[in-house]
Every structure is written in C-alpha cells, then in structure tokens.
Amino acid sequence: MAEGFWLVVLVGGVVGFLLGLVLNHFLPLLFKGGLVPKGTFGWPLLGETYSFLKPHSSNSVGAFLQDHCSRYGKVFRSHLFFSPTVVSCDPELNYFILQNEGKLFECSYPKPIHGILGKVSMLVAVDDTHKRLRNVALSLVSISKSKPEFLNDIESIAIQILDSWKDKPKVIFCEEARKFTFNVIVKQVLGLTPQEPETSKILEDFLTFMRGLISLPLYIPGTPYARAVQARSRISSSVKAIIEERRRNPENSKKRSDFVEILLSIDTLSEDEKVSFVLDSLLGGYETTSLLVSMVVHFLTHSPTALQQLKQEHQNIRSRKQNDDHLDWEDYKKMEFTQIVINEALRYGNIVKFVHRKALKDVKFRGYLIPSGWKVLPVFTAVHLDPSLHENAPQFHPWRWESQDPMCKKFTPFGGGSRCCPGSDLAKVEVAFFLHHLVQNFRWKAEDEDQPMAYPYVEFQRGLVLNVDRCSETTM
C-alpha cells in the first residue's frame, strides 16, 4: 500500500515537472508565436546544446551558427542549457542586451558555474552586489595603472620568462604565457613572487579549479568538478590566511603594493566578498590574458608584414631609452600599432564567444518578442566575423583599425554595459610589454599548424609549440 502511494507521488512529481516546463517555457510560443524569433528547440530537455557547443576554430562561427543564421536569420530561438533561448548574432540586439543589464536582462550563468565560483563572485553576482564589486575593481585598476611598480613588475616578469628560453630551441608557448600572466596577477593581487612557496601552492590549486570550470558538473568524489570545488575552498583558505597575516602585521602590508593592501581598507565588502574578489582577479588576469598573448603570437607568426611593423615600432621606442630603463605609461601610449594588433587578435580570435543573460520581463525589439524567463545569448563571434560589418572578416588584418573605431557596437571582445571587463586595459598593457621584449629578442616559427579552438572556451590543441631562436643583438 505504502509502495503504491509513493509510486503515485513519484509519477505525479514527474508529470508536474514536465507540465511546469511546458507552462513556463513553451506557452509563449502558443500565444505570441508570431513574435518569437523563428527557430527550433531540437531534442527534449537537452535541446540543441550539444550542437551549439561542438568544437570549431575560434576564428570561425562554427557549423551550428552558420546553419541557423542561414535558415532563420541573425536572431533565432533554440533550446540551450536546459532553457528556451533567443540567440542573437545581431550587433544592435547584442548592444541593447548589454546596455540593459539589471533592467530588462540579468546575468544568468548555469548553476554549476555558481557552485565553483561562489555566490558572491563578480562574474555571477547581480544587482547591488555586482555594482559594489565592480566599483572596487574599477578603483583598483585605476590605482594600479598610476603606479610605476605595477608596470615594472610586468616588464621584469616578462624578461624573466624570456631569459629562461636562452637554452631552449623549442617552447610550448601557451605554457610560457600562462607562467607570465599568473606570476603577474599573483604579484599584483597578493604581492607574492614566483619563488615563494604560497605561489606554487595557489597555482596548483588554481589549475585544478580551472579544469573544473570546463567539466561535467558532477559532484562525485574524484571528478574534476568536485576537485575544483575543493580547490576553490583551499585557495580561499590561503587568501584568508594572507589577509589575516596582513592585518596582524600592518607595517609589512604597507610595504607591499597589491590589491590585498587596498582591500584591507575597504569597509563596503564582507570578508567572503574580498576573498571572492581575489579569486575573480586571479581568474580574469590569468587564463584570458595568457590566451590573448598566445593568440597575438600565433597570428603574427602567419603575418610577417604585421610582425615586421610591430618590431619596428618597439625598436623605435627602445632607441629613445637607456638599455636599463623601464617602460612607462608614456611608452605604452606610443605603442599604437601594438594596440591595433591586439584589437585584431581579439576580433579574429574571439576569446569569449558569447555571454549568458536572462530576460527579466517580456522584451520587444524590432518586432521580436523575447519572453520573460527565457535565456538570451548575445554571440560576439558572429558579429566579429560578419563580412557585412568587417571588410575581409575571415582575414587577420590589423590595419583595419587605423580607420575603424574600436569603441563600436560591432566590436565587443570584453562584453559591454555595466558588466564590461574592468581589467581589459591591464590585460592589454601586459600583452604590449611582453611583445616589446619578445619581438626584439627572438625569432620564432610554429612547429605545426596549431589552431585556437572554441569548446566554447578557447585553447590551442597542442599548446602552440614554437621553435625559437634568440637574436644576436639583445635588448633585455
């Protein structure tokens, strides 16, 4: 009798869940079908997620978007990440979505991401929590840019990495780029050098943390996801210990020039928010920046004209300085061709393919209806590679930015609106300073045809193996 009762309850629960799914997600199609963008939902529950995430070269839109845009247009409906979704490959709609954060749309990353990043991560936080964290980030970036110690650290670490190549005929460049960006961000955020034991401990846990971000969200002991959650906990403990030690020894803290020093004086953030802020800074300053360095070097490898012009620009800057003079902000502002090379690598390489948003209410745009509660995916890659928006879009051509404004709706490598990446300027400085010493001191050739692949996260399949040769006249 009891067994039959629980069977009825179970069946009723399943039926209720499925009915709720229909009512919440699909009824808008019945009542407002003429307004909702055209498209297809694909398989039940899973929808078209697998096809959407199928790996492809990051300087292409991939078969899924190519097929759907040709069939339904630049705005279409689908069912992705367990939710009915409007996918936008249209620059105007993308801009509209990004500019209406918190009003018509809000950040809506899949729940497993929250489990790893934490509830107060700036990447997933919304409303006032996100505003407070972002204001702190912008303040820290502004302070860092004005400090010569920050620029000196970037340059010194770049030189250390390149010096380590002197007896190496071959390097796995992506690994070298990660060493560079991790050492820079750990020094900037926590004041730690590569030689300190805490640095290697945090790096080991951070690599585990990163692998979990791109794994199946199964919290079973031993899985990458479970190990990532545990690694985050250990990193948090390490950061808390550093903060506590600084509080106990304020005189030592004042001697350092890092984010923790400034965070200690900020009363608007809780202890957990400060720890989460440090983790966000490590994440943003490590993986995406190292990938940008790798992409620039990869594209320059196949563009000798751009490489030669870049080398000439940096030789001109160095010729006006003494050999042991550090680069400064004025030097950085003279790196004009470097900036357009970085912009083109961002457009052509597409480190961030899309972002996750959710409609907070029914939204009408150009005759389309985006129903309340639906997921919305602004796809940056499709806009960056659209031949109707960028001449010769499938080619790496930095000179396009000599006449094209990078502050436009058709170029959003760092997102936009109130969630635009606050550390974008610092990332560009790191890349520029690394290139300054690389192009003057080394020649290189790619060992094989490695391509940046979107999974949708981007990586080089073989790590970008380079045969390197030090120039006879060095400037380091």
Beta strands, then each sheet from edge to edge (+ up, - down):
strand 1: 56-57
strand 2: 75-80
strand 3: 83-88
strand 4: 105-107
strand 5: 170-172
strand 6: 357-359
strand 7: 363-365
strand 8: 368-370
strand 9: 375-378
strand 10: 442-446
strand 11: 452-454
strand 12: 458-460
strand 13: 465-470
sheet 1: 1+ 11- 12+
sheet 2: 2+ 3- 9- 6+ 4-
sheet 3: 5+ 13- 10+
sheet 4: 7+ 8-
end
